[in-house]
Amino acid sequence: MSRILGIDPGSRKTGFGIIELNNRKIEHVINGRLMVGDGDFPERLRQIFVGLTEIIGRYKPDMMAIEKVFLHKNADSALKLGQARGAAICAGVNQGLKVHEYTATQIKKAVVGNGHAKKDQVQYMMSIILALPELPDEDAADALACAVTHANFADVGGSQKSKLPEGMRTSRRGGRYGR
């Protein structure tokens, strides 16, 4: 059994989601977002670090998967996103977690089958894959998708096979569901 913490970093809101891998079954543990607002930027970074440290302490994940920063048109936004991501990574590493990184395209392709999927498609697939009673918010859905991506493609629990439910698997070649 492994627990994976997925993170969708942001300087104002950081999505998180924890899944548990039990044999070949993926189960939802918790998801949400840390709202750090518009205050002083160093304080927001501290809130991300402290908030994720508390979540890690409470839910005891074994590893962390985080979305890589993509290039923004606005350099200031990219720098702030990178710093928020750094605060999240430091929280995980400080708690002894190994951190794995995935691009947004890798995540979307892994859970939707299309590397350019829209946010609502990711939300929908997370609700289906994890049997959630309602759609998670965008940030939490992206974080859960990051965790599911790691569970699906990484050697978690000693197996390289897909851990998505039958009929929900994506092809590494064509990106289509089922086979």
N, C-alpha and C positions, 0 to 999 in steps of 0.2 A: 504494500500500500504506500503510495506517494501522494504528497500534497504539493500542488504547484500554485504559486502566487503569480498572477499576471498583472502587469502594470501598463496603463496608457498614460504616459506622463503629460503634465500640463502645468503651466505656471500659475493658473487660477483655479483649475480643477484637475485632479489626478484620479483617473479611474483605477479601480482595483477589482480583482476577482480571484477567488480561490476555488480550485477544483481538486477532487480527490480521485486518484486512479487506483481502483481496486480490481486486481487482475486485469481484465480487458474492459472494464466498465468505468466510464467517466461519470462522476457525480458532482453536482454543484454543492459548494459549502457556503459561500457568501459572495456578494458583490456589492459595490457601491462606489462612491466617489468622495474624495476629500475636497471640500470647498475651502479654498484659502483666500478668496476675495481679491480686492484691489489694493490692499495695504502696502506697506514698505516691502520691497522685493526681498531683502535678506530675511525678513520675518516670514514671508511666504515660504521660502526655502526651508526655514526651520520647521514650519508647520508640516510640510511634506515629510521631512525626515522623522519628526516626532510621531506624526500620525501613522506612517507606515511601520515604524518601530513598534508602536502599540498593536497594530494589526498582526504583525509577525509574532509578537509575544503571545497574543491571545489565541491565534489559530495554528501556530506552529507549522508553517509550510516547510517542505524539505528543499525547495529550490524556487528560483524566481525567473520569470520570462518577462522581458520588457521590449517595448517597441523602440526601434532605432529612430533617431531623428532624421527627418527628410529635409531637403533643402527648401527653405522658404524664400519667397521673393523679397521679404522684409528681413534684413540681416538682424535687426534688433529682436524680432520675434524668434528667430532661429536660435540666437544666443540665449534668450530667456528659457526657451524650451529645453535646450541642452543643459542649462544649469538645473532646471527642475528634474530632468532625467538623472543628472548627477546626484542630486539629493536623494532620489529614490534608490539609485544603485548603492549609494553609501549606506542607506538604511538597511538594505538587504545584506550587503557584505559585512556590515558591522554586527549583524545577527548570525553570521556564519553561513549565509546562503550562497550557493553558486549561482551566478547570474548568466542567463542565456539571452541573446539578442536576436530579434527578427525584424525585418523591414515590414512596413505596412502592406506592401505588395505580397510578400511571402505569407503573411497572416491571412489576408483576404483570399488568396488562392487556396490556402489550406482549408479554410472553413466554408467558403462560398463556392470555390471552384473558378473564380474570376479575380485576378489580381487588381482589377479596377472596380470592384464592387462598391456600391454605395453604402453609407452608414446604416440605412434601414434594412438592407439585405443582411448585414452582419448581425444586427439586432435580432432579426427573424431567425437566422440560423442558430444563434446562441440559445434562443428560447426553445427551438426544436431539439438540438443536440443535447441540451442539459435539462429538458423537460421542465422548463420554468413556467409558472402559472401566468406570467405576463412578460412583455418585452422589457429587458433591462434598459436603463438609459444608455445613451450613446457611448459615454466614457467607460461605463462598467462593461458594456458589450464588447468594446474594443479590448479591454483588459482580459475578459474571459476568453475572447478569441485568441489572444496572445498565449494564454495558458493552455488552451486546447491545441494550438499549433505545436507547442512544445511537447505536449503529451502525444500528439499524433506522429511527429517525425523524429523526436529524440529517442535515445536509448534509455527510456525511463522504465525501470523495472526489468531491465534485461532483454527487452524485445524491440526489434525495429519495426514490427508490424503496426499497421494503423490501429488505433484504439477508438476511432469513431464507430458508432453503431453501424451494423450491417445496413447497406443501402444509403448511408450518409457519407461514405468514403469518397474522397476525391482521387482522381487518377493523377499520378505525378506527370503523366504524359499529356493528357488532354484536358485535365481539369474538370471532368464531368462526374456526376454522381453515379454511384452504383456501377456494377460491371457484370 
